[in-house]
C-alpha cells in the first residue's frame, strides 16, 4: 500500500542518511523491590550496560524473549523513567543530562507507537483531538494551523479526515486505531519513531498494511525506526539491522542479513530455530536446537555471561567473565558478545554440471 497526501517537512534534528541519529552508551536501568515494610530488599537488573546506535533513515530491530528488557530499554531512551546511568545521545545531545523545558523540547523528536492502540488512545476523545493533542501540548501554531496539520497527517496514514476525524476509538477497527496512533506520533515531525510491538495485536492482513505504511513513511519523511517485536520473521522483514537482547544485555547486533544468515551467538541461533521453516521438508545446514529451559530471574542474574545457564557451549570462563561485544570475522558492523561464538556455516555446495 502506498500512502497519499502531502509529505510534512523532515525533522530539524534529522542527519544525513547513514549518520548516527541516536546513540545509547552503557545504559543501565534497575528497579528496587521492596518488602512489606517498604524497605528495599532486592534489585531488578532490567537493562545492564547496553550500547547501540540508530542511524538516520534506518530501522533497527530489537528482539528477545519476554522479560529481556526491550520495552524498558525503549522507555529509558525517553527518560521515562530516567536510566540509572549511561548516556542517550540524540544528534549529539545527551538527554540524560537535560531537565525541564530542555528535555521536553528534545522529546518532541522522539515518538512512540505502542502495542495496543486502544489502550494508548483516550476513548472519550475524537480522532481529530487525539492527533492534535501533541501539537497543543507543544503550543504549535494556531488552532486553525493545528487542524490543518491534523488533516495532513491523517491523510498521510491513509485516513480521510472528513470521515474519521469525528469518530472515537471504539468506532475504529484495530488497523484504523493503529493508524491514528501513528498519525499522532507523526504530528510533531519526529526524527525517530519507537515501535513497541506496534503490530502484534493486529491480524496478519492488517499487519502487512501497517508495515507497508511504516516503510512508505520512512521513505517519504526520512524517518528512523526502533522496531521492537517478538516475531523474528517480521523483524527480518522490516529491519536494516538487528540487535538481540537477553536478560538486559546485548548478545548480538549487526545487519539483518548477517544476523539471520550467519548467527554468531548461541542464543540468536536458538531464537532463529524457533521460526517455522517455509518448507518443512527442507533440511537445515546444521542441526539446531531451540533455546532450552526458562530464563533466570533478573533479580539474581547469573554471573559472567547471563546466557550461560542455558547455553550448550558454556565453559568455566563464561561464569567468571562477562563477554564484551566484538567484531565477527573482522566485520565491525556485525558484533557478538560471546567467548565461544558459533563457527561460520559453510554455504551449500553447488553441483558441478556434467559435460556433454
Secondary structure as UniProt FT lines:
FT   TURN            12..13
FT   TURN            17..18
FT   STRAND          20..34
FT   TURN            36..37
FT   STRAND          40..55
FT   TURN            56..57
FT   STRAND          59..63
FT   TURN            66..67
FT   HELIX           70..77
FT   TURN            78..81
FT   STRAND          85..90
FT   TURN            91..92
FT   STRAND          93..94
FT   HELIX           95..97
FT   HELIX           100..107
FT   TURN            108..109
FT   STRAND          110..113
FT   HELIX           117..120
FT   TURN            123..124
FT   HELIX           127..137
FT   TURN            138..139
FT   HELIX           143..156
FT   TURN            157..158
FT   HELIX           161..164
FT   TURN            165..166
FT   HELIX           169..171
FT   HELIX           174..186
FT   TURN            187..188
FT   STRAND          192..196
FT   TURN            198..201
FT   HELIX           204..221
FT   STRAND          224..228
FT   HELIX           232..238
FT   STRAND          241..246
FT   TURN            247..248
FT   STRAND          249..255
FT   HELIX           256..261
FT   HELIX           266..273
FT   TURN            280..281
FT   TURN            298..299
FT   TURN            306..307
FT   HELIX           308..310
FT   TURN            312..313
FT   HELIX           316..320
FT   STRAND          326..328
FT   TURN            329..330
FT   STRAND          331..336
FT   TURN            339..340
//
